[in-house]
């Protein structure tokens, strides 16, 4: 068995993950790792601002060309692939490319605004646009506070168009002992919203 991939739990679904320049990179790492264990293929797009926040929050200093599962996730997931946010010719930019859905985590307010208003400035925006127009599942994980009326309207617009908005709001009812447990509890919520079976624990009265 290839390291980092639980083939007994894999299916043939393909998911896209957009990582943007909002705080909360630990949520992205946890979500991508758990996705890789439970779906067939994970295609990751990290925005330019996302690279900067990765460096500032997790001291992960990588260029788009040097991204790999090993140096981002710490494990050699053979089913995790990386796309350049400037590559407008990438497969995910077309509705004819089949994938199950997309998760944007963390989702910056500028990315939220672009997706809500159909503005495509990079491959994350375009892939999300494709996800919506093809009626596939789109989960956005905004991380900002406080929220302006503009932010709230953009979230409502996305929800009205079929997206699922999962704000990064950690819960404490599971009595987490550390930050890692809080992060994994949030990843559980994200994957539940995406409709993906997983093995994360931490549900109420579980």
N, C-alpha and C positions, 0 to 999 in steps of 0.2 A: 504493500500500500504506500502511495506517495505521502511523504511527510506533510502533516497539516491538513489533509483532506480525508474526511470520514466518508468513504464511498458508500457505506451502508445507508447513510442519511441523504445522500445527494439525489437530486432529480435532474431533469433536463432543462429546468428553467434558467433563463438568463436575466440578470439584473444589472442596472446601471446605478452607480453611486456618484453623486456630485459633491465635492468637498469645497466649500467656499470660504471667504475670508471673515467668518464670524468666529467668536470665541466658542470653544467647545470641541476641540480636536479629539479629545478622548472619546467623545461620543462616536465620532467618525471611525476611529480605529476599532472600537468594540463592535460597531455595527458591521463593518467590512469583514472582520474576523468571523463573526457568527454567520454571516451570509455565506462565506466561503465554505463553511462546514456543512451547509444545508441546501445549497443550490448548485446548479451545474456550472455556472459561469458568472463571474463578477467583473464588470468593466468599470474602472474607476477614473474619474476626471477630476483633477485638482486644479482649481483656478490659480492665477498668479497671486492674488491676495491670500488664497488658501496656503500657498507655499510659505508666505511670510508669517502667517499665524502658526503654522506647524513649527517653524523655527523659534518663534517667541514663546510658545506654550510648552512644546515638547522637546525643544532643541534638536529637531529633525530638519537638517539643512540639505535639501535635495532639489535638483533642477528637474524639470519635466522629463528630460532624457535619462536621468539617473534613477527614476522611481522604479522600485521593484517591491514585491511582497516582502522579501527578506528585510530590506532596509527601511520599509515603512511600518510593517506589521510585526517584524521580528520572527516570522516563520515563512518557510518556503511553500506557500500555497500555489500549486500549479494551475489553479483555475481562476486566479486573479490577474487581470490584465489592466494596463494603464494607457489612457488616451491623452493626447495633447489638447489642452483647451482651445488652441488656435487651429486645430485641424478640422476645417470645415468639410473636408471630404471623407471624414470618418464614417464608418458604417452606421453609427447611432444617429447620424444627422438625417437619415432617411426613414420614412415610415414603412418602407418595404423590408427593412431589417427587423426581424422578429425578436422581441424581448418581452419579458413578463411585465416589467415596470421599472420605476426609478425612485431612488431615495436621495434627497438633497439634505446632507447633514455634515456640519451645521449649515444653516441657510442664512446668509446675510440679508439685510433689508434691501440692498441694491439688487441682489439676485431675485429675491421675492418680488420686487417691483417689476423686474424685466419679465419674469415668467407670467405674472398676473396680467401684464399688458402686452404680451406677445412680442417683446423686443428681444432680438437675438444678437447679443454682442460677443458671445463665445460659445463653445460646444456644449457647456452645461445648459445654457439657456435654450439652445436649439434642441438638445435631447429632451428637455422637459416639455418644450413646445410639441415635439413629436409625440411624446407620451400622452399629452392631453388630447391632441387631435385624433390619435388612434384609439382613444378611449381605454388606455391602459392605466394601471394603478400608479399614481404619483403621490409620494409622501414627502412633505417638506417639514423640516425641523428648525424653525426660526429660533434664534438666540439673540434677544435684545431686550433691554429694559431701561427706562419705561418705554411704552409703545405709543407712538403718535397716532392721530386719526388716519394719517396716510398709511402707516403700517397696518392698522386694523382693517382699513378698507381693502388693501391688497390681499390680506388673508381671507377676507370674506369673498372677494372676487374669485380667488383660487378655489375655495370651498364650494362656491356656487357652480364652478366649472368641473367639479368632480375630484379635485385634489383632496387629500387628507392632511390637515394641518396638525402637527404634533409638536407643540412648543416644548423647548427643553426646560421642563419644570420638574426637577427631581422631587420624588415623594419620600416621606420619612416614616410611613406606617410600617415598613419592614424592619425598622430599627437598624439601619445600616451602621456597620462598624468602621467603615472607612470610605474614602472617595471612590475607590474601585467598585464597591458594592452599589453606590449611587449611580455610577456610570452604567453598570450592567443592568440596573433596574430601568434606566432610560432606554437602553438598547432593546430590552424586552418589549417596552411599549412601542418602539419604532417598528420592530419586526412583526409584532401583533397587528399593527396598523397596515403593514404591507401584506398581511395574510400568509406569512412564512412560518412554517413549523420550525421550532427550535428547542433547545434544551436548557435555556436560561431559567433560573428559578427566581423567586421573589414576589410571587403573586400573593394577594391578600388571603390570609388563612390557608396558604398552601402547605 
